[in-house]
């Protein structure tokens, strides 16, 4: 494989991650500062923002699954896979831990005096970090089983995706709070305040993993033009299926569950994500080298997520932007504030890189002089 082809593949993946994290920064920022008077379904601008915000989590999850699918498929030797397996488990557990810590009801974790049931609900509610962590563990388990049985891991993940989609409407009928304690029921139910329960959101990561494995195996990541064509075709098929499913539902049942339990919403969002991906693969044909700050930001996507959420919404340790100027800005002020937040997160990422570099140098000097 030539270095040029390899660099294009890395550029594609970094663009995917960069877009995912900064779409999330954009969505959260607008959600916090835009005045209520502009949040009207008849406003084209607001509907456009809603559309892109609806794609943010699927893109974030797809990118996570895709990256690990490529990573697993490029690891053939048992020794290398063992190392990646350990790293994946650590990463997944770290994501779950940080997800809970960000919503701790008190600054001191071991002291929960005065904590109400509503505060506990918020603490145990599943956000995207916990979802990614748990889904990565399931993904890794499928990969381990596939390697032992010498089966195709992509087929396992597609089967898992279908199961999660079919289980979604069924899971909504189950009273999880009566069946399981709050700590577990929050993983399956939105009624306790979970934004991203396992059903159906885990399906985006699993299907992203299957796509990553398939693209890597077929060599599409070494042919960006071919990758663009494949993503466009599959994306359009998914979107057409979403419209077809919704039309059939209206024709036979005279009602639509598109925004609730229908898999049509998953098809539409996943199709749109693949079309987004085709744009990135086209860009990678013309970009010879990704700017360093974009690479650093994609590398630090976890910490950008943590810091921007705490800055905007606040936490047990700090007050957020929401407490000061929440729901008070007009459209142009909101646009400027979004740009400010994105710039601030890029500066934070650069500072984090420099801090890590300085600490490495410091410890290496101490080890040499010890």
Residue frames relative to the residue before (quaternion, step in Angstrom):
aa qw qx qy qz dx dy dz
X 1.0000 0.0000 0.0000 0.0000 0.00 0.00 0.00
X 0.4088 -0.7202 0.5054 0.2423 3.57 -0.82 0.97
X 0.6029 -0.5725 0.4137 0.3710 3.54 -1.24 0.54
X 0.6022 0.5748 -0.3572 0.4235 3.58 1.16 -0.64
X 0.6645 0.4898 -0.2972 0.4797 3.55 0.98 -0.91
X 0.6416 0.5291 -0.3175 0.4556 3.57 0.98 -0.85
X 0.6686 0.4995 -0.3051 0.4586 3.60 0.94 -0.88
X 0.6282 0.5322 -0.3417 0.4532 3.59 1.05 -0.71
X 0.6358 0.5218 -0.3281 0.4645 3.56 1.03 -0.80
X 0.6542 0.5023 -0.3087 0.4738 3.60 0.96 -0.85
X 0.6286 0.5303 -0.3288 0.4644 3.60 1.00 -0.81
X 0.6380 0.5332 -0.3189 0.4550 3.59 0.95 -0.88
X 0.6967 0.4713 -0.2780 0.4639 3.58 0.83 -0.98
X 0.6588 0.5067 -0.3106 0.4612 3.60 0.99 -0.81
X 0.6258 0.5200 -0.3340 0.4758 3.60 1.05 -0.73
X 0.6278 0.5434 -0.3233 0.4539 3.56 1.03 -0.83
X 0.6967 0.4631 -0.2723 0.4754 3.58 0.87 -0.95
X 0.6414 0.5325 -0.3245 0.4468 3.58 0.97 -0.86
X 0.6624 0.4997 -0.3050 0.4674 3.58 0.91 -0.91
X 0.6471 0.5409 -0.3226 0.4297 3.58 0.94 -0.88
X 0.7184 0.4459 -0.2778 0.4560 3.59 0.76 -0.99
X 0.7331 0.4261 -0.2702 0.4561 3.62 0.91 -0.77
X 0.5218 0.5482 -0.4268 0.4950 3.57 1.26 -0.11
X 0.6445 0.5148 -0.3159 0.4689 3.57 1.07 -0.75
X 0.6236 0.5184 -0.3355 0.4794 3.61 1.01 -0.79
X 0.6504 0.5218 -0.3044 0.4605 3.57 0.96 -0.93
X 0.6887 0.5001 -0.2902 0.4373 3.59 0.84 -0.98
X 0.6828 0.4807 -0.2867 0.4696 3.58 0.90 -0.91
X 0.6437 0.5341 -0.3297 0.4379 3.59 0.99 -0.81
X 0.6624 0.4893 -0.3005 0.4812 3.58 0.89 -0.93
X 0.6336 0.5492 -0.3255 0.4370 3.56 0.98 -0.87
X 0.7104 0.4715 -0.2583 0.4543 3.59 1.01 -0.80
X 0.8281 0.3201 -0.1362 0.4395 3.61 0.76 -0.99
X 0.5837 0.6072 -0.3938 0.3682 3.64 1.05 -0.53
X 0.4976 -0.6738 0.4691 0.2799 3.56 -0.90 1.00
X 0.5987 -0.6047 0.4023 0.3377 3.55 -1.12 0.74
X 0.6085 0.5908 -0.3615 0.3872 3.61 1.06 -0.62
X 0.6914 0.4542 -0.2803 0.4869 3.60 1.21 -0.40
X 0.5929 0.5717 -0.3596 0.4385 3.57 1.29 -0.11
X 0.3403 0.7387 -0.5008 0.2962 3.54 0.55 1.19
X 0.5369 -0.6691 0.4086 0.3115 3.60 -0.83 0.94
X 0.6472 0.5307 -0.3324 0.4347 3.62 1.15 -0.45
X 0.5810 0.5787 -0.3760 0.4314 3.61 1.24 -0.25
X 0.4476 -0.7059 0.4827 0.2614 3.58 -0.72 1.10
X 0.6491 0.5405 -0.3138 0.4336 3.57 0.95 -0.90
X 0.6697 0.4923 -0.2972 0.4700 3.56 0.96 -0.87
X 0.6506 0.5069 -0.3137 0.4705 3.60 1.00 -0.81
X 0.6186 0.5336 -0.3391 0.4665 3.58 1.08 -0.72
X 0.6500 0.5060 -0.3109 0.4741 3.55 0.98 -0.89
X 0.6389 0.5310 -0.3271 0.4504 3.60 0.96 -0.84
X 0.6316 0.5407 -0.3286 0.4481 3.56 1.03 -0.85
X 0.7068 0.4499 -0.2692 0.4749 3.57 0.81 -0.99
X 0.6356 0.5159 -0.3490 0.4563 3.57 1.02 -0.67
X 0.6255 0.5446 -0.3306 0.4503 3.56 1.11 -0.67
X 0.6736 0.4810 -0.2894 0.4809 3.59 1.22 -0.48
X 0.5131 0.6964 -0.4067 0.2940 3.58 1.19 -0.48
X 0.7139 0.4423 -0.2680 0.4722 3.60 0.70 -1.04
X 0.6460 0.5011 -0.3451 0.4610 3.67 0.89 -0.75
X 0.6538 0.5039 -0.3173 0.4669 3.59 0.99 -0.82
X 0.6364 0.5308 -0.3143 0.4631 3.58 1.00 -0.88
X 0.6938 0.4677 -0.2703 0.4763 3.58 0.91 -0.94
X 0.6305 0.5305 -0.3243 0.4646 3.57 0.99 -0.87
X 0.6599 0.5131 -0.3079 0.4543 3.59 0.89 -0.96
X 0.6461 0.5207 -0.3224 0.4554 3.60 0.97 -0.84
X 0.6878 0.4713 -0.2811 0.4752 3.58 0.88 -0.94
X 0.6364 0.5495 -0.3183 0.4379 3.57 0.99 -0.89
X 0.6693 0.5116 -0.2947 0.4510 3.57 0.88 -1.00
X 0.6970 0.4482 -0.2827 0.4831 3.59 0.92 -0.86
X 0.5869 0.5612 -0.3691 0.4520 3.60 1.12 -0.55
X 0.6586 0.4877 -0.2897 0.4945 3.57 0.98 -0.89
X 0.6620 0.5261 -0.3028 0.4397 3.56 0.92 -0.94
X 0.6693 0.4879 -0.3034 0.4711 3.60 0.90 -0.88
X 0.6904 0.5006 -0.2906 0.4339 3.58 0.91 -0.92
X 0.6730 0.4819 -0.2965 0.4764 3.60 1.16 -0.52
X 0.6457 0.4941 -0.3092 0.4934 3.58 1.31 0.00
X 0.0905 -0.8472 0.5233 0.0121 3.57 -0.15 1.29
X 0.7031 0.4741 -0.2865 0.4459 3.60 0.85 -0.91
X 0.5766 -0.6063 0.4266 0.3435 3.61 -1.06 0.74
X 0.6343 0.5456 -0.3365 0.4321 3.59 1.04 -0.78
X 0.6810 0.4750 -0.2864 0.4781 3.58 0.90 -0.93
X 0.6503 0.5117 -0.3258 0.4573 3.58 0.98 -0.80
X 0.6080 0.5509 -0.3566 0.4469 3.60 1.04 -0.71
X 0.6556 0.5078 -0.3102 0.4649 3.59 0.97 -0.85
X 0.6721 0.4783 -0.2960 0.4815 3.58 0.94 -0.88
X 0.6022 0.5614 -0.3518 0.4455 3.58 1.09 -0.69
X 0.6649 0.4922 -0.2984 0.4761 3.59 0.91 -0.92
X 0.6571 0.5098 -0.3076 0.4623 3.59 0.95 -0.90
X 0.6512 0.5213 -0.3127 0.4543 3.59 0.99 -0.83
X 0.6439 0.5105 -0.3193 0.4721 3.59 0.97 -0.84
X 0.6542 0.5051 -0.3138 0.4673 3.60 0.92 -0.88
X 0.6537 0.5156 -0.3086 0.4599 3.57 0.94 -0.93
X 0.6675 0.5120 -0.3029 0.4479 3.58 0.88 -0.95
X 0.6802 0.4786 -0.2915 0.4726 3.59 0.89 -0.92
X 0.6166 0.5374 -0.3397 0.4643 3.60 1.09 -0.71
X 0.6413 0.5254 -0.3207 0.4581 3.60 0.97 -0.85
X 0.6633 0.4979 -0.3014 0.4704 3.57 0.94 -0.91
X 0.6583 0.5150 -0.3074 0.4547 3.59 0.92 -0.91
X 0.6751 0.4832 -0.2986 0.4708 3.60 0.86 -0.94
X 0.6142 0.5661 -0.3419 0.4306 3.57 1.02 -0.79
X 0.6899 0.4495 -0.2750 0.4964 3.57 1.00 -0.80
X 0.6501 0.5378 -0.3278 0.4250 3.60 0.90 -0.88
X 0.6258 0.5634 -0.3392 0.4195 3.59 1.03 -0.78
X 0.7668 0.3296 -0.1769 0.5217 3.58 1.16 -0.57
X 0.2448 0.7854 -0.5294 0.2075 3.54 1.18 0.52
X 0.4457 -0.7242 0.4546 0.2650 3.63 -0.77 0.96
X 0.7754 0.1907 -0.1246 0.5889 3.60 1.23 -0.34
X 0.5903 -0.5813 0.4124 0.3788 3.62 -1.12 0.51
X 0.7188 0.3490 -0.2172 0.5607 3.57 1.12 -0.67
X 0.4118 -0.7685 0.4358 0.2234 3.56 -0.35 1.30
X 0.7313 0.4461 -0.2499 0.4513 3.59 0.93 -0.86
X 0.7017 0.4133 -0.2672 0.5152 3.60 1.24 -0.13
X 0.0491 0.8278 -0.5509 0.0942 3.56 -0.23 1.32
X 0.2298 0.7805 -0.5454 0.2014 3.56 1.01 0.74
X 0.8126 0.2403 -0.1965 0.4933 3.56 -0.91 0.93
X 0.4659 0.6725 -0.4512 0.3565 3.59 1.26 0.10
X 0.3023 -0.7720 0.5384 0.1514 3.58 -0.76 1.09
X 0.6688 -0.4863 0.3709 0.4226 3.56 -1.31 0.22
X 0.6238 0.5390 -0.3367 0.4549 3.60 1.06 -0.75
X 0.6435 0.5101 -0.3167 0.4748 3.58 1.06 -0.76
X 0.6370 0.5132 -0.3208 0.4774 3.58 1.07 -0.71
X 0.6048 0.5541 -0.3477 0.4541 3.56 1.07 -0.74
X 0.6618 0.5005 -0.2942 0.4743 3.54 0.96 -0.92
X 0.6483 0.5292 -0.3191 0.4449 3.58 0.96 -0.83
X 0.7509 0.3990 -0.2126 0.4814 3.58 0.86 -0.97
X 0.4644 0.6809 -0.4510 0.3425 3.61 1.25 -0.20
X 0.3995 -0.7389 0.5015 0.2072 3.56 -0.95 0.92
X 0.1164 -0.7737 0.6218 0.0351 3.51 -0.78 1.14
X 0.7581 -0.4312 0.2345 0.4293 3.57 -1.27 0.12
X 0.6150 0.5538 -0.3681 0.4238 3.62 1.05 -0.58
X 0.6604 0.4844 -0.3087 0.4836 3.59 0.93 -0.86
X 0.6299 0.5454 -0.3300 0.4438 3.56 1.02 -0.85
X 0.6687 0.4871 -0.3054 0.4716 3.60 0.86 -0.95
X 0.6458 0.5356 -0.3235 0.4376 3.59 0.93 -0.88
X 0.6978 0.4589 -0.2738 0.4771 3.59 0.82 -1.00
X 0.6605 0.5124 -0.3105 0.4525 3.59 0.96 -0.85
X 0.6234 0.5315 -0.3377 0.4635 3.59 1.07 -0.70
X 0.6350 0.5208 -0.3309 0.4648 3.59 1.03 -0.75
X 0.6471 0.4987 -0.3099 0.4863 3.58 1.02 -0.81
X 0.6214 0.5425 -0.3190 0.4666 3.57 1.02 -0.89
X 0.6680 0.5016 -0.2954 0.4636 3.58 0.87 -0.97
X 0.6296 0.5311 -0.3314 0.4602 3.59 1.01 -0.81
X 0.6442 0.5110 -0.3165 0.4730 3.60 0.99 -0.83
X 0.6474 0.5190 -0.3113 0.4633 3.58 1.02 -0.81
X 0.6471 0.5153 -0.3157 0.4648 3.59 0.98 -0.84
X 0.6589 0.5023 -0.3012 0.4720 3.59 0.92 -0.92
X 0.6570 0.5232 -0.3080 0.4469 3.56 0.94 -0.94
X 0.6671 0.4957 -0.3057 0.4644 3.59 0.97 -0.80
X 0.6569 0.5043 -0.3135 0.4646 3.59 1.00 -0.77
X 0.7394 0.3964 -0.2138 0.5005 3.57 0.98 -0.89
X 0.3394 -0.7567 0.4751 0.2943 3.57 1.38 -0.24
X 0.3954 0.6838 -0.4955 0.3614 3.53 0.97 1.00
X 0.5958 -0.5529 0.4481 0.3722 3.53 -1.37 0.13
X 0.3758 -0.7512 0.4976 0.2165 3.58 -0.50 1.19
X 0.5917 0.5844 -0.3695 0.4146 3.61 1.08 -0.66
X 0.6419 0.5143 -0.3247 0.4670 3.61 1.01 -0.75
X 0.6074 0.5427 -0.3458 0.4658 3.57 1.04 -0.75
X 0.6950 0.4839 -0.2745 0.4555 3.56 0.89 -0.98
X 0.6276 0.5157 -0.3386 0.4748 3.60 1.02 -0.70
X 0.6390 0.5135 -0.3195 0.4753 3.58 1.00 -0.83
X 0.6493 0.5142 -0.3045 0.4703 3.56 1.03 -0.83
X 0.6156 0.5428 -0.3316 0.4653 3.58 1.07 -0.77
X 0.6641 0.4977 -0.2995 0.4707 3.58 0.88 -0.95
X 0.6436 0.5257 -0.3212 0.4541 3.58 0.98 -0.84
X 0.6748 0.4949 -0.2988 0.4588 3.59 0.91 -0.91
X 0.6438 0.5105 -0.3247 0.4684 3.59 1.07 -0.67
X 0.6905 0.4685 -0.2770 0.4765 3.57 0.91 -0.91
X 0.6589 0.5169 -0.3064 0.4525 3.58 1.09 -0.69
X 0.5273 0.6765 -0.4011 0.3216 3.60 1.15 -0.53
X 0.7152 0.4180 -0.2936 0.4770 3.67 0.68 -0.93
X 0.6197 0.5378 -0.3416 0.4583 3.58 1.11 -0.66
X 0.6598 0.5265 -0.3127 0.4354 3.58 0.94 -0.90
X 0.6271 0.5463 -0.3361 0.4419 3.59 1.13 -0.61
X 0.6477 0.5165 -0.3136 0.4641 3.58 1.22 -0.43
X 0.6381 0.5351 -0.3197 0.4520 3.59 1.22 -0.42
X 0.3340 -0.7152 0.5776 0.2079 3.56 -0.98 0.85
X 0.1884 -0.8409 0.5000 0.0859 3.54 0.24 1.33
X 0.6177 0.5727 -0.3464 0.4130 3.58 1.07 -0.71
X 0.6756 0.4652 -0.2895 0.4932 3.57 1.16 -0.61
X 0.6874 0.5037 -0.2665 0.4502 3.56 1.17 -0.65
X 0.8155 0.1543 -0.0293 0.5571 3.56 0.96 -0.94
X 0.5738 -0.5544 0.4471 0.4043 3.61 -1.19 0.34
X 0.7046 -0.4975 0.3111 0.3991 3.55 -1.24 0.55
X 0.6209 0.5720 -0.3434 0.4116 3.58 1.00 -0.83
X 0.7457 0.3717 -0.2066 0.5130 3.60 1.08 -0.71
X 0.6411 0.5493 -0.3383 0.4156 3.60 0.94 -0.81
X 0.5952 0.5879 -0.3633 0.4099 3.59 1.12 -0.61
X 0.6039 0.5685 -0.3551 0.4313 3.60 1.17 -0.47
X 0.7743 0.3563 -0.1697 0.4947 3.59 1.17 -0.51
X 0.7782 0.3340 -0.1521 0.5097 3.58 1.18 -0.44
X 0.3772 -0.7085 0.5542 0.2205 3.55 -1.13 0.77
X 0.5165 0.6781 -0.4060 0.3295 3.57 1.22 -0.33
X 0.6797 0.4698 -0.2914 0.4821 3.58 1.16 -0.50
X 0.6693 -0.5132 0.2927 0.4505 3.58 1.28 0.07
X 0.4395 0.6959 -0.4615 0.3309 3.58 1.27 0.03
X 0.3244 -0.7508 0.5465 0.1800 3.57 -0.87 0.99
X 0.8115 0.1498 -0.0484 0.5628 3.56 1.08 -0.73
X 0.0369 -0.7993 0.5996 -0.0122 3.61 0.29 1.20
X 0.6961 -0.4964 0.3186 0.4092 3.57 -1.21 0.45
X 0.7446 0.2958 -0.1868 0.5684 3.60 1.02 -0.82
X 0.6356 -0.3275 -0.6974 0.0485 1.68 -1.40 2.06
X 0.4019 0.7939 -0.4236 0.1695 3.60 1.31 -0.18
X 0.5928 0.5805 -0.3719 0.4163 3.59 1.07 -0.60
X 0.5566 0.6362 -0.3807 0.3748 3.58 1.17 -0.58
X 0.6117 0.5587 -0.3594 0.4294 3.61 1.05 -0.68
X 0.6746 0.4809 -0.2981 0.4742 3.59 0.94 -0.86
X 0.6628 0.5086 -0.3196 0.4471 3.60 0.91 -0.85
X 0.6764 0.4700 -0.3003 0.4810 3.58 0.94 -0.83
X 0.5955 0.5432 -0.3547 0.4739 3.59 1.11 -0.62
X 0.6425 0.5194 -0.3110 0.4698 3.58 1.03 -0.81
X 0.6488 0.5152 -0.3116 0.4654 3.57 0.98 -0.88
X 0.6497 0.5072 -0.3098 0.4740 3.58 0.98 -0.85
X 0.6434 0.5275 -0.3180 0.4546 3.60 0.96 -0.85
X 0.6535 0.5042 -0.3035 0.4760 3.58 0.97 -0.89
X 0.6790 0.5016 -0.2869 0.4527 3.58 0.90 -0.99
X 0.6751 0.4929 -0.2988 0.4605 3.59 0.87 -0.93
X 0.6524 0.5104 -0.3170 0.4619 3.58 0.99 -0.83
X 0.6697 0.5084 -0.2992 0.4511 3.58 0.93 -0.90
X 0.7168 0.4492 -0.2468 0.4729 3.57 0.96 -0.87
X 0.4715 -0.6978 0.4261 0.3305 3.57 1.25 -0.24
X 0.3496 0.7611 -0.4884 0.2449 3.61 1.24 0.28
X 0.6275 0.5528 -0.3425 0.4281 3.58 1.12 -0.59
X 0.6546 0.4620 -0.3143 0.5092 3.56 1.31 -0.11
X 0.7199 0.2969 -0.2087 0.5917 3.57 1.32 0.06
X 0.2148 -0.8434 0.4802 0.1094 3.55 0.18 1.31
X 0.6054 0.5479 -0.3612 0.4504 3.59 1.10 -0.57
X 0.6541 0.4932 -0.2934 0.4928 3.55 1.01 -0.86
X 0.6288 0.5396 -0.3241 0.4565 3.56 1.02 -0.83
X 0.6301 0.5352 -0.3252 0.4591 3.58 1.01 -0.83
X 0.6751 0.5043 -0.2915 0.4526 3.57 0.87 -0.97
X 0.6639 0.5110 -0.3026 0.4545 3.57 0.91 -0.94
X 0.6722 0.4998 -0.3002 0.4563 3.59 0.88 -0.93
X 0.6433 0.5225 -0.3206 0.4587 3.58 0.98 -0.84
X 0.6683 0.5092 -0.3026 0.4500 3.58 0.87 -0.96
X 0.6922 0.4641 -0.2828 0.4749 3.58 0.81 -1.02
X 0.6411 0.5400 -0.3238 0.4389 3.59 0.98 -0.84
X 0.6677 0.4901 -0.2970 0.4751 3.58 0.92 -0.91
X 0.6268 0.5338 -0.3371 0.4567 3.60 1.01 -0.79
X 0.6579 0.5054 -0.3123 0.4628 3.60 0.92 -0.88
X 0.6745 0.4896 -0.3040 0.4615 3.61 0.89 -0.87
X 0.6429 0.5095 -0.3218 0.4729 3.60 0.98 -0.80
X 0.6364 0.5227 -0.3229 0.4664 3.58 1.03 -0.76
X 0.6175 0.5471 -0.3370 0.4537 3.56 1.08 -0.73
X 0.6735 0.4801 -0.2857 0.4841 3.58 0.94 -0.92
X 0.6433 0.5283 -0.3198 0.4526 3.57 0.99 -0.84
X 0.6617 0.5101 -0.3007 0.4599 3.56 0.92 -0.95
X 0.6641 0.4977 -0.3035 0.4681 3.58 0.96 -0.85
X 0.6454 0.5217 -0.3142 0.4610 3.60 1.02 -0.80
X 0.6552 0.5040 -0.3092 0.4703 3.57 1.00 -0.81
X 0.6346 0.5344 -0.3209 0.4568 3.55 1.04 -0.81
X 0.6642 0.4896 -0.2940 0.4824 3.59 1.00 -0.84
X 0.6637 0.5237 -0.3043 0.4390 3.57 1.00 -0.82
X 0.7646 0.3820 -0.1981 0.4799 3.59 0.92 -0.92
X 0.8091 0.2687 -0.1194 0.5088 3.59 0.97 -0.82
X 0.3409 -0.7799 0.4552 0.2613 3.58 1.37 -0.12
X 0.7118 0.3120 -0.2836 0.5617 3.57 1.09 0.73
X 0.2899 -0.7624 0.5577 0.1541 3.54 -1.22 0.48
X 0.1601 -0.7644 0.6178 0.0910 3.55 -1.06 0.86
X 0.1791 0.8430 -0.4908 0.1280 3.54 1.28 0.52
X 0.7716 0.3697 -0.1913 0.4810 3.60 0.86 -0.94
X 0.7020 0.4511 -0.2733 0.4786 3.61 1.23 0.01
X 0.8629 -0.0330 0.0638 0.5003 3.60 0.06 -1.26
X 0.5249 0.6576 -0.4148 0.3465 3.61 1.20 -0.30
X 0.4595 -0.6664 0.5044 0.3005 3.61 -1.05 0.71
X 0.4393 0.7149 -0.4409 0.3187 3.59 1.29 -0.15
X 0.6328 0.5284 -0.3319 0.4584 3.59 1.02 -0.77
X 0.6257 0.5222 -0.3315 0.4753 3.58 1.03 -0.76
X 0.6472 0.5229 -0.3211 0.4523 3.59 0.92 -0.91
X 0.6784 0.5021 -0.2970 0.4467 3.58 0.86 -0.99
X 0.6899 0.4755 -0.2878 0.4638 3.58 0.86 -0.93
X 0.6696 0.4901 -0.3156 0.4604 3.57 0.93 -0.84
X 0.6167 0.5401 -0.3378 0.4626 3.57 1.06 -0.71
X 0.6614 0.5001 -0.3006 0.4712 3.57 0.96 -0.88
X 0.6226 0.5391 -0.3365 0.4566 3.59 1.05 -0.75
X 0.6648 0.4951 -0.3059 0.4683 3.59 0.95 -0.83
X 0.6292 0.5117 -0.3387 0.4771 3.59 1.05 -0.68
X 0.5913 0.5363 -0.3466 0.4926 3.58 1.12 -0.68
X 0.6562 0.5248 -0.3046 0.4485 3.56 0.94 -0.93
X 0.6266 0.5369 -0.3384 0.4523 3.58 1.05 -0.71
X 0.6156 0.5354 -0.3458 0.4635 3.59 1.10 -0.64
X 0.6562 0.5080 -0.3098 0.4642 3.58 1.00 -0.82
X 0.6600 0.4991 -0.3223 0.4598 3.60 0.98 -0.78
X 0.6068 0.5247 -0.3512 0.4828 3.61 1.14 -0.59
X 0.6530 0.5205 -0.3128 0.4526 3.57 0.93 -0.91
X 0.6490 0.5405 -0.3232 0.4269 3.57 1.01 -0.81
X 0.5723 0.5808 -0.3772 0.4391 3.60 1.24 -0.33
X 0.7636 0.3784 -0.1768 0.4924 3.56 1.09 -0.74
X 0.6583 0.4669 -0.3095 0.5028 3.58 1.24 -0.30
X 0.2678 -0.7945 0.5273 0.1380 3.57 -0.49 1.18
X 0.7950 0.0061 0.0061 0.6065 3.55 1.12 -0.63
X 0.3878 -0.7231 0.5229 0.2310 3.54 -0.79 1.02
X 0.5465 -0.6129 0.4445 0.3580 3.64 -0.94 0.79
X 0.5948 -0.6199 0.3831 0.3392 3.54 -0.98 0.88
X 0.6628 0.5146 -0.3293 0.4330 3.60 0.94 -0.80
X 0.6143 0.5298 -0.3518 0.4671 3.61 1.14 -0.57
X 0.6403 0.5206 -0.3133 0.4700 3.54 1.01 -0.86
X 0.6704 0.5013 -0.2973 0.4592 3.58 0.89 -0.93
X 0.6531 0.5201 -0.3130 0.4527 3.57 0.99 -0.85
X 0.6587 0.4908 -0.3146 0.4757 3.59 0.97 -0.81
X 0.6353 0.5342 -0.3158 0.4597 3.56 1.10 -0.72
X 0.7592 0.3458 -0.1747 0.5230 3.58 1.07 -0.80
X 0.2147 0.8328 -0.4924 0.1341 3.60 1.20 0.47
X 0.6172 0.5518 -0.3548 0.4343 3.62 1.01 -0.72
X 0.7266 0.4343 -0.2542 0.4677 3.58 0.78 -1.03
X 0.5796 0.5467 -0.3758 0.4733 3.59 1.15 -0.50
X 0.6333 0.5286 -0.3250 0.4625 3.56 0.99 -0.83
X 0.6814 0.5025 -0.2954 0.4427 3.58 0.78 -1.04
X 0.7134 0.4707 -0.2688 0.4440 3.58 0.76 -1.06
X 0.6955 0.4736 -0.3128 0.4405 3.62 0.80 -0.87
X 0.6225 0.5266 -0.3454 0.4647 3.61 1.08 -0.64
X 0.6736 0.4840 -0.2995 0.4715 3.59 0.92 -0.86
X 0.6399 0.5216 -0.3271 0.4598 3.60 1.03 -0.75
X 0.7285 0.4492 -0.2469 0.4545 3.56 0.89 -0.93
X 0.8095 0.2974 -0.1299 0.4892 3.57 0.74 -1.08
X 0.4313 -0.6888 0.4753 0.3371 3.57 1.18 -0.44
X 0.1213 -0.7706 0.6206 0.0794 3.55 -1.33 0.06
X 0.7274 -0.3820 0.3075 0.4800 3.55 -1.27 -0.27
X 0.7158 0.4555 -0.2443 0.4695 3.57 1.20 -0.54
X 0.8227 0.1041 -0.0374 0.5576 3.60 1.12 -0.41
X 0.4355 -0.6387 0.5579 0.3018 3.53 -1.31 0.38
X 0.3266 -0.7809 0.5079 0.1597 3.53 -1.02 0.80
X 0.7258 -0.3950 0.3354 0.4524 3.54 -1.38 0.04
X 0.5889 0.6015 -0.3552 0.4065 3.56 1.08 -0.75
X 0.6634 0.5176 -0.3027 0.4476 3.60 1.06 -0.71
X 0.7366 0.4211 -0.2211 0.4808 3.59 1.16 -0.53
X 0.8314 0.0345 0.0101 0.5545 3.61 0.73 -1.00
X 0.2398 0.8108 -0.5032 0.1787 3.57 1.18 0.52
X 0.8626 0.0392 -0.0675 0.4998 3.58 -1.02 0.96
X 0.5715 0.6338 -0.3617 0.3752 3.62 1.03 0.65
X 0.6534 0.5439 -0.3197 0.4184 3.64 1.18 -0.23
X 0.4421 -0.6566 0.5327 0.2993 3.55 -1.18 0.59
X 0.7661 -0.3963 0.2368 0.4472 3.58 -1.31 0.06
X 0.7136 0.4522 -0.2741 0.4595 3.61 0.75 -1.00
X 0.6219 0.5197 -0.3407 0.4765 3.56 1.05 -0.68
X 0.6359 0.5301 -0.3174 0.4625 3.57 1.06 -0.79
X 0.6311 0.5308 -0.3267 0.4617 3.59 0.98 -0.87
X 0.6708 0.4925 -0.2944 0.4700 3.58 0.91 -0.93
X 0.6650 0.4961 -0.3123 0.4627 3.57 0.98 -0.80
X 0.5982 0.5428 -0.3578 0.4685 3.61 1.09 -0.64
X 0.6603 0.4997 -0.3005 0.4734 3.59 0.92 -0.92
X 0.6268 0.5329 -0.3257 0.4660 3.56 1.07 -0.79
X 0.6702 0.4975 -0.3013 0.4610 3.61 0.91 -0.90
X 0.6435 0.5076 -0.3273 0.4703 3.59 0.96 -0.81
X 0.6538 0.5069 -0.3056 0.4713 3.58 0.96 -0.87
X 0.6452 0.5263 -0.3119 0.4575 3.56 1.00 -0.86
X 0.6712 0.4920 -0.2987 0.4671 3.59 0.97 -0.83
X 0.6136 0.5236 -0.3473 0.4782 3.60 1.10 -0.62
X 0.6472 0.5035 -0.3103 0.4810 3.60 1.00 -0.84
X 0.6279 0.5293 -0.3264 0.4680 3.58 1.03 -0.79
X 0.6461 0.5222 -0.3137 0.4597 3.57 0.97 -0.87
X 0.6621 0.4987 -0.3042 0.4695 3.58 0.95 -0.89
X 0.6454 0.5156 -0.3170 0.4660 3.59 1.00 -0.83
X 0.6393 0.5317 -0.3185 0.4552 3.57 1.04 -0.79
X 0.6287 0.5275 -0.3262 0.4692 3.59 1.03 -0.80
X 0.6825 0.4877 -0.2871 0.4626 3.59 0.90 -0.94
X 0.6295 0.5309 -0.3280 0.4628 3.57 1.06 -0.78
X 0.6526 0.5089 -0.3125 0.4664 3.59 0.93 -0.89
X 0.6487 0.5210 -0.3077 0.4616 3.57 0.99 -0.87
X 0.6647 0.5043 -0.2980 0.4637 3.57 0.96 -0.90
X 0.6609 0.5067 -0.3056 0.4616 3.60 0.97 -0.85
X 0.6288 0.5313 -0.3331 0.4597 3.59 1.02 -0.77
X 0.6579 0.5082 -0.3006 0.4675 3.54 0.96 -0.89
X 0.6465 0.5355 -0.3093 0.4467 3.56 1.00 -0.89
X 0.7037 0.4581 -0.2696 0.4714 3.58 0.86 -0.97
X 0.6315 0.5307 -0.3419 0.4502 3.57 1.04 -0.73
X 0.6405 0.5161 -0.3217 0.4689 3.60 1.07 -0.73
X 0.6483 0.5204 -0.3147 0.4581 3.58 1.02 -0.84
X 0.6449 0.5167 -0.3228 0.4614 3.58 1.04 -0.81
X 0.6642 0.5151 -0.3044 0.4482 3.60 1.00 -0.84
X 0.7278 0.4219 -0.2354 0.4867 3.59 1.06 -0.78
X 0.5263 0.6541 -0.4100 0.3565 3.58 1.25 -0.22
